[in-house]
Amino acid sequence: MPLALGVFFIFYSYFRFSKEQREELLGNISQIPFEWVVLMLAGGLLSHLSRAYRWKMLIQPLGYNLRFSTAFMAVMAGYLVNLGIPRSGEVLRGATAASYDNIPFEKAFGTIIAERAIDVLIVLIIVSLAILLHTQELYLFFDQYHINPWFSLLGMIFLVFLAIGFLIFIKRSKLPIFVRIKKFASGTLQGIKSILHLKKPGLFILHTFFIWGMYILMFYLLKFAFPEMQNLGFSTMLAAFVVGSFSVSITNGGIGIYPIAVGATLALFGISKETGEAFGWVDWGLQTFLSVLLGGLSLLLLPILNRKQKKTISKQTDLKS
């Protein structure tokens, strides 16, 4: 359903413009300097690498070694799968860690829940800052499109606590129906609690701010590739970033809706829809291209690289014996 909605928004975004407006929209996209494309892809890659290392740090307190290569490819494969089935990427990440680095799935999945809880907290801070800086404009936009950001954030926080509460209930329950999954619940809770036993908490916090800092920085810097947007301030771009972030949850990876939401926000600050939506399409397109490229390569290389490693380990074992 979200994917079908995204396809609808793509057609809606394109055909609601006149022929002249469509030509201007496509012209704005095609005139992006190549160096900006490289810069955006580089920034996205750095944030993904940082996210992989942060996840590796969460696994360490559990007594397991998640190889950085496995962590990175699992993260990218997860992003790719999320474009088809929302939130399925988290399950794939846990399964990848279990399959290739012998980390119990439930514990790996628990660390992903902890990671998502931290990200929700960062989003809450960013949204609060954006609303503080542009209260009138953002509330006007949210009211026009019937969006309640606080409800969405509270919903995410509620789901996190609901999942944790359900796992605690299962762990303590003596009902026969829950006995079989008690081991899974216990392992998942251990994964969640790993955040309380980090060996380098300062480095974990640094990576968290780096990840989100890169997201915002790349979004802000891209404005310089559009002459009409070069005079926009940081707070204005932050407001557009917040609205775009919320739109990602409406369809698979924000397909279709992301450029419309970003363009509509920028229109509140005097940017034409043709330029605003072109900006949204470029930002969304480049990051999605990176996810598809690296995610596809990860799905292809994971079994190949791990097969070679198993053969190497087997040979080393034979030589020792």
C-alpha positions in Angstrom: 0.0 0.0 0.0 2.7 2.6 0.9 4.5 1.8 -2.4 1.3 2.2 -4.4 0.8 5.5 -2.6 4.3 6.6 -3.5 3.8 5.8 -7.2 0.6 7.9 -7.1 2.5 10.8 -5.7 5.1 10.6 -8.4 2.4 11.0 -11.1 0.7 13.6 -9.0 3.9 15.6 -8.6 4.6 15.5 -12.3 1.3 16.0 -14.0 -0.1 18.8 -11.7 2.4 21.1 -13.4 1.9 22.8 -16.7 4.1 21.8 -19.6 6.3 24.9 -19.0 6.6 24.2 -15.3 7.5 20.5 -16.0 10.3 21.7 -18.3 11.6 24.1 -15.7 11.4 21.4 -13.0 13.4 18.9 -15.2 15.8 21.7 -16.3 16.6 22.5 -12.6 17.4 18.8 -12.0 19.5 18.3 -15.1 21.6 21.4 -14.5 23.0 20.2 -11.1 26.8 20.4 -11.3 28.5 17.0 -11.2 30.6 18.0 -8.2 27.5 18.4 -6.1 26.4 14.9 -7.1 29.7 13.6 -5.9 29.6 15.6 -2.7 26.1 14.4 -1.8 27.0 10.8 -2.4 30.2 11.1 -0.4 28.3 12.6 2.5 25.7 9.9 2.4 28.4 7.2 2.3 30.1 8.7 5.4 26.9 8.7 7.4 26.3 5.0 6.5 29.8 4.0 7.5 29.4 5.8 10.8 26.0 4.1 11.4 27.6 0.7 10.7 30.5 1.4 13.2 28.0 2.6 15.8 26.0 -0.6 15.5 29.3 -2.6 15.9 29.9 -0.7 19.2 26.4 -1.8 20.4 27.2 -5.4 19.8 30.5 -5.4 21.6 29.1 -5.3 25.2 27.3 -8.6 24.4 30.6 -10.4 24.0 30.3 -10.8 20.2 32.5 -9.5 17.4 30.5 -8.0 14.6 32.9 -7.4 11.7 32.7 -3.9 10.3 32.3 -5.2 6.8 29.3 -7.3 7.9 27.8 -4.4 9.8 28.1 -2.0 6.8 26.7 -4.4 4.2 23.8 -5.4 6.6 22.9 -1.7 7.1 22.9 -1.0 3.3 21.0 -4.2 2.5 18.5 -3.1 5.1 18.0 0.3 3.5 17.4 -1.4 0.1 14.8 -3.8 1.5 13.0 -1.0 3.4 12.3 0.6 0.0 10.1 -2.5 -0.8 8.7 -3.4 2.6 9.0 -0.7 5.3 10.8 -1.8 8.5 11.8 -5.2 7.1 15.4 -3.9 6.8 15.8 -4.1 10.6 14.9 -7.8 10.5 17.3 -8.4 7.7 20.1 -6.6 9.6 19.6 -8.9 12.6 19.4 -12.0 10.4 22.6 -11.0 8.5 24.6 -10.6 11.8 23.3 -14.0 12.9 24.1 -15.7 9.6 27.5 -14.4 9.0 29.0 -13.5 12.4 27.2 -16.0 14.6 25.5 -13.4 16.7 22.1 -14.5 18.1 19.4 -12.9 16.1 17.4 -11.8 19.1 20.4 -10.0 20.6 21.3 -8.3 17.4 17.7 -7.2 16.9 17.7 -5.8 20.4 20.6 -3.5 19.6 18.8 -2.3 16.6 15.8 -1.3 18.8 18.2 0.5 21.1 19.7 2.3 18.1 16.2 3.4 16.8 15.3 4.7 20.3 18.4 6.9 20.2 17.5 8.2 16.7 14.0 9.0 17.9 15.5 11.1 20.6 17.7 13.0 18.1 14.7 13.6 15.8 12.8 15.0 18.7 15.6 17.5 19.4 15.8 18.5 15.8 12.0 18.9 15.4 11.8 21.0 18.6 14.6 23.3 17.4 13.0 23.7 13.9 9.6 24.5 15.4 11.2 27.0 17.9 12.9 28.8 14.9 9.9 28.7 12.5 6.8 28.1 14.6 4.3 30.0 12.5 5.5 28.6 9.1 5.7 25.0 10.2 2.4 25.0 12.0 0.8 26.6 8.9 2.3 23.7 6.8 1.3 21.0 9.2 -2.2 22.4 9.5 -2.6 22.7 5.7 -1.6 19.0 5.2 -3.2 17.7 8.4 0.1 16.6 9.9 0.6 16.4 13.7 4.4 16.1 14.2 4.1 15.6 18.0 1.5 12.8 17.5 4.0 11.1 15.1 6.9 11.5 17.5 4.8 10.3 20.5 3.7 7.4 18.4 7.3 6.4 17.6 8.2 6.7 21.3 5.1 4.8 22.3 5.9 1.9 20.0 9.5 1.7 21.3 8.3 1.5 24.9 5.5 -0.8 23.9 8.0 -3.2 22.4 10.2 -3.1 25.4 7.2 -3.6 27.8 5.9 -6.5 25.8 9.4 -8.2 25.9 9.6 -7.7 29.7 6.1 -9.2 30.0 7.0 -12.2 28.0 10.2 -12.7 29.9 8.4 -12.7 33.2 5.3 -14.5 32.1 4.7 -18.2 32.9 1.9 -18.7 30.4 2.5 -21.7 28.2 1.9 -19.7 25.0 4.9 -17.4 25.9 7.3 -20.0 27.2 8.6 -20.8 23.7 9.4 -17.2 22.8 10.8 -16.3 26.3 14.3 -17.0 25.2 13.9 -14.6 22.2 12.5 -11.9 24.5 15.3 -12.3 27.0 18.0 -12.1 24.3 16.3 -9.0 22.7 16.3 -7.3 26.1 20.0 -8.0 26.5 20.5 -6.4 23.1 18.6 -3.3 24.2 20.5 -3.1 27.5 23.8 -3.2 25.6 23.6 0.6 25.3 24.0 0.8 29.1 27.3 -1.0 28.9 29.1 0.7 26.1 32.9 0.5 26.3 33.3 4.0 24.7 30.0 5.9 25.3 31.6 9.2 24.3 32.5 7.8 20.9 29.0 6.3 20.5 27.5 9.8 21.1 30.0 11.3 18.7 29.0 8.9 15.9 25.3 9.6 16.6 25.7 13.3 16.2 28.0 12.8 13.2 25.3 10.7 11.4 22.5 13.2 11.9 24.9 16.1 11.4 25.8 14.7 8.0 22.1 14.3 7.1 21.5 18.0 7.9 24.8 19.3 6.4 24.2 17.6 3.0 20.6 18.8 2.9 21.8 22.4 3.7 24.8 22.4 1.3 22.7 21.1 -1.7 20.9 24.5 -1.7 24.0 26.1 -3.2 23.4 24.0 -6.4 20.2 26.0 -6.9 20.7 29.7 -7.6 17.2 30.6 -6.3 17.9 29.0 -2.9 21.3 30.3 -2.2 20.1 33.0 0.2 18.1 30.7 2.4 19.3 30.5 6.0 20.1 27.4 8.0 16.9 27.6 10.0 14.8 27.6 6.9 16.6 24.5 5.5 16.2 22.8 8.9 12.5 23.4 8.7 12.4 21.7 5.2 14.6 18.9 6.5 12.2 18.2 9.4 9.1 18.1 7.1 11.0 15.9 4.6 12.0 13.5 7.4 8.3 13.0 8.4 7.3 12.4 4.9 9.7 9.4 4.6 7.4 7.4 6.9 4.3 8.0 4.7 5.5 5.9 1.7 8.4 3.5 1.2 11.5 5.6 1.7 9.5 8.8 1.0 9.0 7.8 -2.7 6.9 10.4 -4.4 5.9 12.3 -1.3 9.3 13.6 -0.2 9.9 16.1 -3.0 6.3 17.4 -2.7 6.7 17.9 1.1 10.1 19.6 0.8 8.9 21.8 -2.1 5.8 22.8 -0.2 7.8 23.8 2.8 10.3 25.8 0.7 7.3 27.5 -0.9 6.5 29.0 2.5 9.8 30.9 2.3 9.3 32.2 -1.3 10.9 29.4 -3.3 9.0 28.4 -6.5 7.5 25.0 -6.5 9.5 24.1 -9.6 12.8 24.8 -7.8 11.7 23.4 -4.4 10.5 20.1 -5.8 13.6 19.8 -8.1 15.7 20.2 -4.9 13.6 17.5 -3.2 13.9 15.1 -6.1 17.7 15.6 -6.3 18.2 15.1 -2.6 15.9 12.0 -2.5 17.1 10.6 -5.8 20.8 10.7 -4.9 20.4 9.1 -1.4 18.0 6.5 -2.8 20.5 5.7 -5.6 23.2 5.2 -3.0 21.0 2.9 -1.0 20.0 0.9 -4.1 23.6 0.7 -5.4 25.3 -0.2 -2.1 22.4 -2.3 -0.9 22.4 -4.4 -4.1 26.1 -4.9 -4.0 25.9 -5.9 -0.3 23.3 -8.5 -1.0 25.5 -9.8 -3.8 28.8 -9.7 -2.0 27.8 -10.9 1.5 27.5 -14.6 0.6 30.5 -14.5 -1.7 32.9 -12.8 0.8 31.8 -15.0 3.7 32.2 -18.1 1.6 35.8 -17.2 0.9 36.4 -16.4 4.6 35.0 -19.7 5.7 37.4 -21.5 3.2 40.3 -19.5 4.6 39.5 -20.3 8.2 39.1 -24.0 7.2 42.5 -24.1 5.5 44.2 -22.4 8.6 42.5 -25.0 10.8 43.8 -27.8 8.7 47.4 -26.4 8.7 47.4 -26.1 12.5 46.2 -29.7 12.9 
